[in-house]
Amino acid sequence: MPAMMMTRRIEQLAGGAILSLITLMVAGCTVGPNYKRPAVDVPGNYRHALAPDTAPASKPLSIADEQWPAIFQDPALLRLVKGALENNLDLRIAAQRVLEARAQVGVVRSQQMPSVGAGGSYSALQVPSSLVGNNSDGTPANSFFNGGGPSASAAWNLDFWGLYRRQTEAARAELLASEWGQRAVRITLIQSVAQAYFDLRSLDAQMAITENTIKARRESLQLTRSLDAYGAGSMADVRQAEELLHTALANLPDLRRQIAIEENAISILLGHNPGAVDRGLPIDQQPHPLDVPIGVPSQLLERRPDIQQAEAKLVAANARVGVARAQYFPQISLTSMGGAASSQLNSIFSSPNTYWYAAGSVSQPIFEGGRIRSNYRLSKAQQQEMLLEYQKAILGALKDVSNSLVSYKETRERREEQFEHVKSASDAVRLARLRYSGGNASYLEVLTTDTDLYSAQLLLAQAQQEEAASLVQLYTALGGGWQ
């Protein structure tokens, strides 16, 4: 009895030791560096800030926190942006990339799990009686043999050094990078639609200005012809009036061409065939807030999709350093197989007819021709590259915001000055025509002032477009539009 108890005790200790060993192998360790966000030098404020922040220091407000319908208040533009977000092919491609990355995570993560397979077999053999012979009692021996049964197998590569866990970590980071990439495409799409729409409305304004100018110049041409007919003018005045008219008429084909190109571009962004585009508010009635809250630069690290995407790629590269590091260590694998075989179905699972097999193996690389070392150096170099890309993305974001701030401020001042220029030029044309009608000025004065007015009006329409586009750029630079 004591011997049996001792034997049972030994079996219990051995089983506990094996279980502990397997648990230790499963838990293991994870080699390679754990990710920590690198320190970056972010300034406390933006250059060219429009106004000091009035929000609490704990959570400064920003125009980027606003949803895009609150920024673009033109009903036609809102419909265009909504249609683009629903049908744009680039955005749909980005969505498919997210699905691909999500599936890739599942593929990589499956390496951490054991693989199990099952199957069955059956075989039959008919042997000629002449080859089998007879039994001892003279009766013919059995010439038909059959048998088979179910079987199962399992294999598990133990992730003792964290090789597969690091691969899964990298795949998840790539998934996150693809999601942030999709958001970056969304922001770019909103920006592209809005800027193309403002370009289109500016061209529409230039077309209206040109048509009004043509109408006025036709009337002026009629006046000069009448004056010439009654001897109060000259043929030179008529030719100069014709020159003004044809100059304006020559601009119409190019404006129609540019309008068609912008309409086609917007149609493609909406995922439609090239065609006409609905219009809303004129370019001079687009809303422009005077005070634009911008928050603080540190918020860009969380708000800008391109920065988040660059950091996710850095996380993936950091995890791949651990994958390469794990290649230095031995790989541990477990395999097992079991089943049953019998020619009698009712006895197939009886003890004499079952079998099993189990084995474990350890493999340690000794000489790989420098492959492991070179792969580790490659992963380290790629990690440093992604770190530089992350720092570059931050600097690029700061530059974008600073450029957008100064653009929004200066384009507004330019538009205001150009508006005053148009007012003065309009009055100068009125006075010059009065003086010419009264015989107190030559038609050259009318020609000069009319040309100046037309140019000033076209420049005003362009300045209004630039001001509207600069607001879009500022909103995008601050990371708005993907929420």
Secondary structure, 3 states (H helix, E strand, C coil): CHHHHHHHHHHHHHHHHHHHHHHHHHHCCCCCCCCCCCCCCCCCCCCCCCCCCCCCCCCCCEHHHCCHHHHCCCHHHHHHHHHHHHHCHHHHHHHHHHHHHHHHHHHHHHHHCCEEEEEEEEEEEECCHHHHCECCCCCECCCEEEEEEEEEEEEEEECCCCHHHHHHHHHHHHHHHHHHHHHHHHHHHHHHHHHHHHHHHHHHHHHHHHHHHHHHHHHHHHHHHHHHHCCCCCHHHHHHHHHHHHHHHHHHHHHHHHHHHHHHHHHHHCCCCCCCCCCCCCHHHCCCCCCCCECCHHHHHHHCHHHHHHHHHHHHHHHHHHHHHHCCCCEEEEEEEEEECECCHHHCCCHHHEEEEEEEEEECCCCCCCHHHHHHHHHHHHHHHHHHHHHHHHHHHHHHHHHHHHHHHHHHHHHHHHHHHHHHHHHHHHHHHHHHHCCCCCHHHHHHHHHHHHHHHHHHHHHHHHHHHHHHHHHHHCCCCCC
